Amino acid sequence: SRFGIVDHLYRFEEFRPYYEKHMLMDDSDLGRMQRAWLNRVSIGSITEFLSAVRSVQSQGFPLSVGVEADYFPGGEEELAELLGQYELDYVIGSVHFYEGWGFDNPEVKHLFEEHDLVQLYKAEFEYVKRAAQSGLFDILAHLDNLKVFNYRPDEAQLIASYHEVAEVLKRNDVATEINTGLAYRYPVREMCPSPSFLRVLHEHQVPITLSSDSHYPDDIGTMLDEARELAMSVGYEEIVYFINKQRYTMSLLDEQG
């Protein structure tokens, strides 16, 4: 087995200005709430995180280390410069913000009511495609996490978008993941991507990895057996991992649990 550990970039004070610049943090209700959130979560240093994981690696554990970095349109150069200062095995890109609104925060989920859901999903997938084209990321996380609170249109209206996203990922040689976090931690109770989305990704031969998206130690590995079964059920035979920004593959067929 091979393991990867990441933390969210917003945890690290070195990246705080990047978030302050791109999140909505004005005097609106949303802005004030998000400012309080950033104050609460931005509490560590990336150098401490990396040195802790490197010490575990040096003991011979099969562990890769990276970060999960939020993608903001227009923030590409800034993010590239910041990430370039650290030695990372891989970088996961993710979209958690739409026009500065952190849409997976339950305190502001009512904002979904203000959107045409098909248009919102299409707009968010544009962010995903731009993230894939940026060259910043080895993996793009939980592609359809917009469904977190069950605000979702009929999937038939999204299939064309799924194909567009898959084409862009394949063309830019970016992997994605089966992420179990929404299945065990959030109202939607479904992994990312949905089974239909995963079938489209497989059709386009987009490489995948498996992630439990654990925010607490007890969650590590949650539902990865189910994720593996789902991957194999649509035809995937291998998953990917990264060492020093190089991508490697591992067979799913002989991986037991």
Solvent accessible surface area in square Angstrom, and as a share of the most:
residue,aa,sasa,rsa
1,S,89,0.57
2,R,62,0.23
3,F,118,0.49
4,G,48,0.46
5,I,69,0.35
6,V,45,0.26
7,D,44,0.23
8,H,21,0.10
9,L,0,0.00
10,Y,29,0.11
11,R,76,0.28
12,F,8,0.03
13,E,93,0.42
14,E,53,0.24
15,F,0,0.00
16,R,59,0.21
17,P,83,0.52
18,Y,1,0.01
19,Y,0,0.00
20,E,76,0.34
21,K,141,0.60
22,H,35,0.16
23,M,10,0.04
24,L,61,0.30
25,M,35,0.15
26,D,69,0.36
27,D,108,0.56
28,S,48,0.31
29,D,110,0.57
30,L,23,0.11
31,G,0,0.00
32,R,119,0.44
33,M,34,0.15
34,Q,5,0.02
35,R,86,0.31
36,A,52,0.40
37,W,43,0.15
38,L,1,0.00
39,N,82,0.42
40,R,148,0.54
41,V,17,0.10
42,S,14,0.09
43,I,115,0.58
44,G,25,0.24
45,S,16,0.10
46,I,0,0.00
47,T,78,0.45
48,E,121,0.54
49,F,33,0.14
50,L,18,0.09
51,S,68,0.44
52,A,60,0.47
53,V,10,0.06
54,R,77,0.28
55,S,57,0.37
56,V,53,0.31
57,Q,39,0.17
58,S,93,0.60
59,Q,128,0.57
60,G,64,0.62
61,F,116,0.48
62,P,52,0.33
63,L,28,0.14
64,S,3,0.02
65,V,0,0.00
66,G,0,0.00
67,V,0,0.00
68,E,10,0.04
69,A,0,0.00
70,D,2,0.01
71,Y,1,0.01
72,F,8,0.03
73,P,38,0.24
74,G,62,0.60
75,G,1,0.01
76,E,47,0.21
77,E,152,0.68
78,E,48,0.22
79,L,1,0.00
80,A,46,0.35
81,E,132,0.59
82,L,34,0.17
83,L,14,0.07
84,G,66,0.64
85,Q,116,0.52
86,Y,41,0.16
87,E,145,0.65
88,L,14,0.07
89,D,9,0.04
90,Y,16,0.06
91,V,5,0.03
92,I,16,0.08
93,G,0,0.00
94,S,2,0.01
95,V,6,0.03
96,H,19,0.09
97,F,10,0.04
98,Y,28,0.11
99,E,128,0.58
100,G,10,0.09
101,W,12,0.04
102,G,6,0.06
103,F,0,0.00
104,D,40,0.21
105,N,23,0.12
106,P,80,0.50
107,E,107,0.48
108,V,8,0.05
109,K,82,0.35
110,H,103,0.46
111,L,31,0.15
112,F,2,0.01
113,E,122,0.55
114,E,127,0.57
115,H,64,0.29
116,D,90,0.47
117,L,43,0.21
118,V,23,0.13
119,Q,108,0.48
120,L,5,0.02
121,Y,3,0.01
122,K,86,0.37
123,A,28,0.22
124,E,0,0.00
125,F,3,0.01
126,E,84,0.38
127,Y,28,0.11
128,V,6,0.03
129,K,25,0.10
130,R,112,0.41
131,A,0,0.00
132,A,2,0.02
133,Q,96,0.43
134,S,37,0.24
135,G,71,0.68
136,L,24,0.12
137,F,11,0.05
138,D,24,0.13
139,I,4,0.02
140,L,3,0.02
141,A,7,0.05
142,H,11,0.05
143,L,2,0.01
144,D,3,0.02
145,N,6,0.03
146,L,0,0.00
147,K,2,0.01
148,V,0,0.00
149,F,18,0.07
150,N,82,0.42
151,Y,49,0.19
152,R,74,0.27
153,P,18,0.12
154,D,95,0.49
155,E,46,0.20
156,A,77,0.60
157,Q,98,0.44
158,L,4,0.02
159,I,58,0.30
160,A,71,0.55
161,S,8,0.05
162,Y,3,0.01
163,H,50,0.22
164,E,79,0.35
165,V,1,0.01
166,A,0,0.00
167,E,80,0.36
168,V,10,0.06
169,L,1,0.00
170,K,92,0.39
171,R,166,0.61
172,N,54,0.28
173,D,92,0.47
174,V,5,0.03
175,A,0,0.00
176,T,0,0.00
177,E,4,0.02
178,I,0,0.00
179,N,5,0.03
180,T,0,0.00
181,G,1,0.01
182,L,16,0.08
183,A,11,0.08
184,Y,46,0.17
185,R,63,0.23
186,Y,48,0.18
187,P,70,0.44
188,V,13,0.07
189,R,151,0.55
190,E,43,0.19
191,M,21,0.10
192,C,0,0.00
193,P,0,0.00
194,S,0,0.00
195,P,51,0.32
196,S,25,0.16
197,F,0,0.00
198,L,0,0.00
199,R,131,0.48
200,V,10,0.05
201,L,0,0.00
202,H,59,0.26
203,E,117,0.53
204,H,39,0.17
205,Q,127,0.56
206,V,0,0.00
207,P,24,0.15
208,I,1,0.00
209,T,22,0.13
210,L,33,0.17
211,S,25,0.16
212,S,12,0.08
213,D,29,0.15
214,S,38,0.25
215,H,86,0.38
216,Y,143,0.55
217,P,111,0.70
218,D,137,0.71
219,D,28,0.15
220,I,127,0.65
221,G,31,0.30
222,T,40,0.23
223,M,60,0.27
224,L,52,0.26
225,D,74,0.38
226,E,80,0.36
227,A,0,0.00
228,R,35,0.13
229,E,107,0.48
230,L,37,0.18
231,A,0,0.00
232,M,66,0.30
233,S,86,0.55
234,V,22,0.12
235,G,34,0.33
236,Y,16,0.06
237,E,109,0.49
238,E,84,0.38
239,I,21,0.11
240,V,6,0.03
241,Y,55,0.21
242,F,11,0.05
243,I,65,0.33
244,N,110,0.57
245,K,91,0.39
246,Q,111,0.49
247,R,89,0.32
248,Y,93,0.35
249,T,75,0.44
250,M,37,0.17
251,S,41,0.26
252,L,1,0.01
253,L,99,0.49
254,D,107,0.56
255,E,35,0.16
256,Q,147,0.65
257,G,69,0.66
